[in-house]
Amino acid sequence: MSDAFRLLHSADLHLGRRFGTMPEAIRGRLIEARHQIVQRLADTARAQGAADILLAGDTFDTQTPSAPVWRQALAVMAADPALRWWILPGNHDSLQAETLWSAFIAQAPENVTVITNSEPLFMRADVMLLPSPLQRRRPSSDPTAWMDSAATEPGVIRLGLAHGSVTDFSAESSADDGVIAPDRAQKAGLAYLALGDWHGHLKVGNRTAYSGTPEADGFTHSGRGGCLIVTLQAGMEPQIDRVETGLLHWSETELPLLPGQDPATALNTLIPDTPASRRDHLLRIRATGRTQLPQHQALTTAAEDITPDFAYFHLEASALQTEVEAADLELLDHGGALRIAAEALSAQANDAALPEGERRIATGALNRLYGYLRDGT
């Protein structure tokens, strides 16, 4: 029986991403965390006893990353000849990026392999890699179909590597839509199929998995990024273990409120206990339900107080309905323009005949007015 083969499976590094939709104050940290992930993958592989690192597509965010982006990544990969990197072009950095890959390959050392063809590659005498690099951004057919007919000697471990989406074929879908058959590992006799494209960790059966991005990059997948340590042995199911590698923790959660509830207390139940642990958190909270005007203002104040503790914090309160009582308006003068404006906003906020968007705008304006007057501004 052959010795177990241990590898690190990662994907979707998206080196060079600029995070243009995020506030400028956080972009630098996001870019740097992403740049550092190459080193953290190398460190993880060494710590886990894996000499081979498979990158299942989208190593780079675009087909034209700047020279510092790809050269600095290559320098980290080249630093330890004991580690072998197997890089699969994905949809963001497909083989249409000829300028990128020709320059990268020209400078790559022996321990770095850019896979340019769908053909078997020996990783070890008894381990055959069956890779499917993307020739263009949008393939017209399942890029892994060729694996079924790829011949290997008996006893050789067959390992697939691909980038793309996996869906169940249905009567409405086409065989030419570019998706990967979810049962490809079974059809092709693969011990394991390492996939990229989906940015969260996802198992597709016992022998197929998405590693997810090693450094989280959005609120769709909560937590920190990670990679997979996969142990293969002929005739056995793969052992798949997720290892956290990300620096920044992303999360989005809902804060449901009821009238009379203390919103600041409710908010505190959703955030990390210690301010020191918040520095590496990006947190977005969506307030829902109903509250009263003073409590809405208290929630806004509590959010403003904790915002500087976080890498990024945002309270989305557009779906939170505010109940305005007559006593709330007594803070204003009994007459005058401010009182008239507040009463008009209150009427709009509670007018069921108005579109929801207009009611939310009125509620937001009323909350701001209430806050200004409460603070004496």
N, C-alpha and C positions, 0 to 999 in steps of 0.2 A: 504494500500500500504506500502511495506517495505521501510525502510530507505535506502538511497543510500549507496552503498559500494564503497569505494575509495581505490585504490591500486597503488603501484609503480611497474612498469614492467621494468626489466632490463635483460641483458644477456651478455655473451661474455666478462666477466671481464678479463679472461686469466691471472689470478694472477700467478706470477712466470715466466712470459715471459722474456727472456734474451736479445732480440733485437740484435741478433748476426750479422745481416746484416747492422746495423747502425754503424757509427763511434764511437769509444770508448769514445770520449769526451762527447757524449750525452746519452750514455746508462744509466748512473746512474740516470739522471733526468727522463728518460722514465720509468725505473723500479719503482722509488719512486712515480711518479705520478700515476702509476697503483696500487701500494700498498695503496695509500691514497684514492682511489676511493670508498672503502668500507665505510669509514667514511663519504664521501660526499653523498653517497646514503642514509645513515642513516639521515644525516642532511636535505637532500631534502625531504625525507618522512615526517619528523616531520614538516617541514615548509609548506608542502602541505596538511597536515592533513590525511596522509595515514599511517595506522598502519601495513599494510601488504606489504612486499617486495618480489616480485616473481623474482627469477633468472632463466631464461629460458636456462640453459645449459652453459657449458664451463666457469664455475666459475674459474677453474684452467686451466693453459695452457697445462699441461701434466698429465698423470696418476700418476706421482711420484714427486709432488712438494716437496720441502724441508719442514721440520717441521716448521721452522720459518714462511714460507709463509702461510700455512694453519692455524697454531695456532694463529698467529697475526690477521689474518682475522676473525677467530672465536672469539677472544677476543673483537674485535670491535662490532661484532654482539651481543655478550652477554652483552655488557655494558648497553644497554637500554632494560629492559624486556618488555617495552610497545610496542616495535616493534617486529613483527613476520617475520622471514625469512623462505621462502620456496625455497629450493635449488634443482634444477632438474639436474641430471647428463646429460651431452651432449656427443658429440663425442670425444672431447679432454679429458674429465674426466668421461668416461662412467663407468658403474657399474663393468666393468672388473677391475677397479682400486680398488680391494678389500682392499688392505693395507691402502690406503688413506681413503676410506669411513668408514671402520671399526674403525679406529683411530679417525676420525672426529666425527662420531656418538657417540662414547664412551665418548667424552668430551663435546658434544654439550648440552647446557642448554635447558630448555623447550621452549624457544622462537625461537629455530632454528630447522627446520625440513628438513632432507635430504630425498627426495622422492625416494623410491627404488622399488615401484610397480606401475603398471598401474591399479589403482583402485580409486574409488571416495573417496575424503577426504572432510569432512565438515570444512569450514573456518569460517562459521557462520551458525546459524540455517537455514538461507534461502540462503546460498551461498555454492555451491558444486564445489570443484576443481576436474577437470578431467585431471590428469597429465600423461605424457608419457615419463618416464625416459628411456634413451638409455641403453640397456643391454650390447651393444658392440659398437665399434667405427662406424661400417657401418651396419646399419639395412638393412635387406633384404626386408622389406615391410613397408608400411606407418605406422608409430608408432601410429598415431592418429585414425586409423580405428575403434578401439574398442569403441571410444566415442559415435558412432552412437547408439549403443545398450545399453549404460549405463543408467539405470533407475533412475529417480529422481521424487520426489513428485511435483505436480502442484504448481507453484508459486516460486519454487526454482531457483535461478540464477545459470546457468551452465557456468563454467569458465574453458576453456582449457589452458593447458600449455605444450609446446612441443619444440623440437629442431630439425631443419633440413631444407632442401630446399623445396620451393613450386614452382612447375611448372605445366603447363597444360598438362594433359595426352594426348598423341597423338598415332597414329597408330604405331609409331616406338618405343614408350616407353613401359615399362613393368609394370604391377601392383606390381612386386616384386623389383622395383628399389629403394625403400626406400624414395621416395619423398612424401611430404605431399600434400594431395588434396587441391587445393586452395579454394574449397567451403566447407571445412570441418566444418566451423562454422555454415553454413546453414544446412548441412546434419545432424549434431549432435545437432542442436538447442542450440548452444552456444551463450551466450550473448557477449562473447569475447574470442578470441584465442590468447594467448600471445606466441610469437615465438622468438627463438634465432637461431643464426647461421650466418645470414647476418649482417655485422658489421656497416651498415648504417641504418638509420631509413627508413622503408618502410611499407606503408599501402597496404594490400591485401584485398580490399573491405572495407566495413564499420565496420566489426567486427573482423578483423584479422590484426595484425601488428607485424613487427619486431621492437624491441626497438632500435637496434643498440648497439654498445659498449658504455659504459658510459665514457670511456677515449679513444679517438681516437688513433689508432696504425698504421696508414699508410696513403698513399696519395690517395688511392682509393676513400675515402669519405672525402671531404673537410670539414673543420670547426672543432669545438670541439665536443666531445662526449656528449651524453645525455641519458636521460631515458624518460619513458612515465608515466604520471599520468593518470590513467583510472578510470572513475566514472561510475558505473553500477547501473541500476535500472530496476526492472522487467518490461518487456514489452516495454522497450525503447532502442534506439540505444545507444551504449557506447559513452561517451565523452572522447576523447583521446587528451591529451595535452603534447607536448614535452617540457621538461625542460633541459636546458644545464647544464651538470655536469662536463665536462672535463676541465682540466687545460691547456692543450697544444692544440694549433690550428695548424692543418695540412692543407696545400694547395699546389696544383700544377697547374701551368697555363702556357699558351703559350705566347711568346713574338715575334710576327711577325715583321720583319724588312724589310725595303727597302733601296736601295743604296741612300746615301745622308742624311738619317735620323739620328738624334742624338740618339745613342743607350742608353746613360746614362739617358737622359730625358725620353725615353720610358720605361726604367727599373724602374725609380722612380715612374711611374704611377701605378706600380703593387705591391708596397710594402707599409706596414703601414706607416702613416705619421710621427709618433714620434718614435724615437729610443727606448724609454722606453717600448713601446707596442710590440716591436719585440722580446723581450727576451723569450716570451712564444710561439713564432711562429716557425714552421718548414716549410720552403718554398722551393719548387723546381720549377725552371723556365726553360722552354724549348724554346730556341731561334730558330726561323725558318726564312725562307726567304733568302734574300741576303744582303750583306753589303760590304763595302770596307775595305781594310786592316787596315788603321788607325782607322776606326770606330770599327772594331772588337776588336782591342787592347784597345780602350777606354771602350768598354763594359766589357772586362775582368778586367780592372782596377777598374771600378765602382763596379763590383761584389765583388772584393777583398776588397774594402773599406767598404762595408756594411756587409760583412760576420760576423764579430765579434759581430754585434748587435743582431744576431739571435740565437735562440736555435740551429738551423741547417739551413744552406742555401747552395743550390747547383745550379749552372748555368750549364745546359746541352746545349752545343753549337755544338754538333756533326752534327746536321741537318742544321746548318747555313752555307750557301755557301758564300765564300769570293771572291770578285772580286779583282784581283791583277793588278794594272796598272804599267806601266813602271816607272812612277814618284815615286811610292812607293819603288822601288828597288834602287833609287838614294841615299837613306839613306846609302846604303852599299858602300863599295869601288867599284870603276869602274872595278876593276879586283880582282883577288884573289879567294881563296877557298870559302869564305863566299858568295861572289856574285854568284859564279858558283853553289853553293849549293842552294841558294835562287831561282835562275832561274830554276833549275831542279825541285824544289818543286813546284814552280808556274806552270810549265808545267804539272806536274802530277796532281795537283789540278784541272786543267781545261781540262784534257784529258777525253773526254766522253767515250773513248774506255775502260778505266780502270773501275774496279768494284767500286761502290759507297764507300765502306769501305776504299779502298786504297786512293781515292780522299780525303776523310775526314781526314785520317791520315796525308796526305801531307799538307792539309790546316792547320791542327793543328800545325804541325812542323814549317810551315812558319810563323804562328802567333807568336809562341814562339820565333823564331829567330828575328822577327821584334821587339818584345817587349824587348829582351835582348839588341839589338842595340840601340833602342830608349832610354833605361835607361842607356846606356853607360857601360853595363856589358860585 
